[in-house]
Amino acid sequence: MTDVVDADELLRRIRRGQERAAEEERAWRERAQSLTATDPEGAREAADRARAFEAVLRVLEEIVRPGGGPVRTEGVKQVT
């Protein structure tokens, strides 16, 4: 990243990252739920990926709104 960007552009990029992370987190959560009965190992892996994207969302939210409340997500049920 060698381009110099202003604060508005940086905020736009962070928000795009938030949107993408939210989409990915939802997709992996849905996949985990759909695999629970047929592929427990795959469901665990999908749940792990969903939690990783949830963590990314929390970090990006802290950058945009320091000290704000936690990001509201449904979360992912741990498959055992």
C-alpha positions as CSV (number, residue, x, y, z in Angstrom):
1,M,0.0,0.0,0.0
2,T,2.1,2.9,-1.3
3,D,-0.7,5.3,-2.1
4,V,-1.3,8.2,0.3
5,V,-5.0,8.3,1.3
6,D,-7.0,10.7,3.3
7,A,-9.0,9.8,6.4
8,D,-12.3,9.6,4.4
9,E,-10.8,7.1,2.0
10,L,-9.3,5.1,4.8
11,L,-12.7,5.0,6.5
12,R,-14.4,3.8,3.3
13,R,-11.8,1.0,3.0
14,I,-12.3,-0.1,6.6
15,R,-16.1,-0.1,6.1
16,R,-15.8,-2.2,2.9
17,G,-13.6,-4.6,5.0
18,Q,-16.4,-4.7,7.6
19,E,-19.0,-5.5,5.0
20,R,-16.9,-8.2,3.5
21,A,-16.0,-9.7,6.9
22,A,-19.7,-9.7,7.9
23,E,-20.7,-11.5,4.6
24,E,-18.0,-14.1,5.1
25,E,-18.9,-14.6,8.8
26,R,-22.6,-15.1,7.9
27,A,-21.7,-17.5,5.1
28,W,-19.4,-19.7,7.3
29,R,-22.0,-19.7,10.1
30,E,-24.6,-20.9,7.7
31,R,-22.3,-23.5,6.4
32,A,-21.5,-24.7,9.9
33,Q,-25.2,-25.1,10.6
34,S,-25.9,-27.0,7.4
35,L,-23.0,-29.4,8.0
36,T,-23.7,-30.2,11.6
37,A,-25.6,-33.4,11.0
38,T,-23.7,-34.7,8.0
39,D,-20.1,-33.6,8.5
40,P,-19.2,-32.7,12.1
41,E,-15.5,-32.1,11.3
42,G,-16.5,-29.8,8.4
43,A,-19.0,-28.0,10.7
44,R,-16.2,-27.4,13.3
45,E,-13.9,-26.0,10.6
46,A,-16.6,-23.7,9.3
47,A,-17.5,-22.5,12.8
48,D,-13.8,-21.7,13.4
49,R,-13.7,-19.7,10.2
50,A,-16.9,-17.8,11.2
51,R,-15.3,-17.0,14.6
52,A,-12.2,-15.7,12.8
53,F,-14.3,-13.3,10.7
54,E,-16.2,-12.3,13.8
55,A,-12.9,-11.3,15.4
56,V,-12.0,-9.3,12.3
57,L,-15.3,-7.4,12.6
58,R,-14.6,-6.6,16.2
59,V,-11.2,-5.2,15.5
60,L,-12.4,-3.1,12.6
61,E,-15.3,-1.8,14.7
62,E,-12.8,-0.8,17.5
63,I,-10.8,1.1,14.9
64,V,-13.9,3.0,13.7
65,R,-15.5,3.5,17.1
66,P,-12.9,3.1,19.9
67,G,-14.4,2.1,23.2
68,G,-17.8,1.6,21.6
69,G,-20.0,-1.3,22.5
70,P,-19.3,-4.8,21.2
71,V,-20.3,-5.8,17.7
72,R,-23.7,-7.5,17.8
73,T,-23.6,-10.8,16.1
74,E,-25.5,-14.0,16.6
75,G,-22.3,-15.9,17.2
76,V,-21.5,-19.5,16.2
77,K,-22.4,-22.5,18.2
78,Q,-19.4,-24.7,18.9
79,V,-19.9,-28.1,17.3
80,T,-18.5,-31.0,19.4
